[in-house]
Amino acid sequence: MGAHVSRTDFEWSTSDEPHASRRKEILEKYPQIKKLFGSDPNFKWIVSLMITIQIAMIFVVPRFPWPLVIGLAYCFGGVINHSLMLAIHEISHNLAFGHARPMANRVLGMIANLPIGIPFSVSFKKYHLEHHRYQGDEILDTDIPTTLEAKLFCTTFGKVIWMFLQPLFYALRPLFVRPLPPSATEIINVVIQLSFDFVVYYFLGSKALVYLLAGSLLAMGIHPVAGHFISEHYMFAKGFETYSYYGPLNWITFNVGYHNEHHDFPAVPGSRLPQVKAIAPEYYENLPHHNSWVRVLYDFITDPAIGPYARVKRRHQNKVLKEE
């Protein structure tokens, strides 16, 4: 089973999350960062290209043998679908069309969701905004593993299994930790997505649908692009709860690796986050950071000091989220 993790509890903090205070301090010193706020006009075209590639692929893969379909799903389709997931992350902050056009953002999110195969675009937004506003809150931040997860997957082998099952926990954890009634838009998202999946299966067959679904699920598990799930908030250095990644995979993930910068300035689109670091380098260069998501995955699995318990948590204080 491998080494047992050394932690037996989360890292409980009584201080506020660090991003709001740092945002205020940086803006006082560098007010020009506000010019980076707003939507990225190129974003929608990049997302459209990725969707087009995946739609083209589902007409091609039915000709291939099953091993090649799964291989392509892991090596190619999964990378694009994971990038689309991170496009939906950008869209959740209204960075496609700006805050003045929320419905346009939601529609693009549902379209970007189609190749992924699993309806989540609308639901992701409401839980993700709580993660930003109430980072570490034991109830409102559903990005944090449950105590049950931490106790069950507490060995080297257990962490491997947990990472393979990460798509399942990521999808189901909010329903158990913080169940919220579905909105009309969420129901529309589900209906559109399941209808698309049915059409793909009916007209193109099982290989086309499996290519999409397997790519999404495999690329959320033990996969280089999935390293950001671990690198962002798992405590690799005591007391630090958010980490940036400055490696090459940022090129295909909308710079999600610039995670301290993103939490400090969620109104800045991913394409401009490197400019935040360039303008205020003294606030980021001395923070612990990662340069390899593959190394992050390896260290998470093999280091007994790191596991599902390696997260900073805060006691819930009956906060209420206002809808953006």
Protein Blocks (a to p, Z undefined) as FASTA:
>chain_A
ZZadfbfbdcddfbdcfklmmmmmmmmmmmmlmmmgccdfklmmmmmmmmmmmmmmmmmm
mmpcfklmmmmmmmmmmmmmmmmmmmmmmmmnopmnojklmmlmmmmmmmmmmmnopack
lmmmmmmmmmmmmgoiaklmmmbccfklmmmmmcfklmmmmmmmmmmmmmmmmmmmmccd
ddfklmmmmmmmmmmmmmmmmmnojmlmmmmmmmmmmmmmccfklmmmmmmmpcfbghia
bdcdfbfklmmnoommmmmlmmmmmmbcfklmmmmmmmmmmlmmmpccdfbfklmmmmmm
mmmkbcfklccddddehiacddZZ
